[in-house]
């Protein structure tokens, strides 16, 4: 048997613990790589609390390089980039320390760069096969932010969208393959860069971990749950939309309805929602599964971003009904799930939520058939096989 290939995995945020969207994906990519290769991981740590997890991560790879990312300095770099022509996102993650730690490493059989912000570090390994997992087109996210913001932020967001879009196209062209979470994002990149090898590798869900039989909590017929990192702009916008425009309509029909907003680092705007009747903001929780299983309906009123939100997959795996906007369902065939509804405008979204709440109160609050669909279409093992073929050219 020949030697295992050696892969460099570049990640913009430590991929352990898998407790938020990007870290869930990068963690599963690391697990898949470990099955077939020796892996050197190079990542940033942007949350001091995550430094405690470095020893655990070190046991999961052949070699580990961890570089602290100080947000103050990163923001200064972004501000300076704004005065020039570079991308603010790329400047945020520009680190002489990371470049110095990577210098002299290798040789590697392949490099997997997670997110556009790690692409410049992959460029250090000329002649090595590089796969760039963009996950989402962040340039599209910034364009959406620009559409909803007022000046001067609309100008800043729009400028970043254009700058990052140019980099995404060039990086995709240089890579052996560029991967994205959803088909819509893949189509967009192919239109922008027809000569790139663009592939779709969706998110999955760990059905063993998100198993309702392993959780004691059960729904009460009146609680709605929204889960996510609550300092992430798209999540803040989503829950603000739900709180301001949808939840009052729900409470008109179901006066005792409750909304639990679950997730780390709630922004000030989210914290203020706790003053509203029926709303609770939990902050970080040790285990999100009881929070989901303790609800009657999971809501995903996303207006920004596209892809396959883990919050939707996890709720489906725990057999909850889900009401989502088209943006939240972009990378999913929600029509295959009996307990899922798609609605965009506030009245229609509220109507769907009320219908699901009343069904839950009548005992129709769980959909075990969701798990069969997820096993067939959204298992991490299935999606990671495709990524491994791209990385190892097998």
Secondary structure, DSSP 8 states (H G I E B T S, - for coil): ----EEEEEEESS---S--SHHHHHHHHHHHHHHHHEEEEEEEEE-SGGGGGGHHHHHTTSSEEEEEE--HHHHHHHHHHHHHSSS-HHHHHT--HHHHHHHTT----SEEEEESGGGHHHHTTSTTSEEEEEEES-HHHHHHHHHHH--TTHHHHHHHHHHHHHHHHHHHHHHSSEEEESSHHHHHHHHHH-TTS-EEE----B-TTTS-GGG------SSEEEEES-TTSHHHHHHHHHIIIIIHHHHHHHSTT-EEEEE-SS--HHHHHHTTSTTEEEEES-S-HHHHHHTSSEEEE---S--S--HHHHHHHHTT-EEEE-TTTTTTS-GGG-TTEEE--SHHHHHHHHHHHHHHHHTT----THHHHHHHHH-BHHHHHHHHHHHHHT-
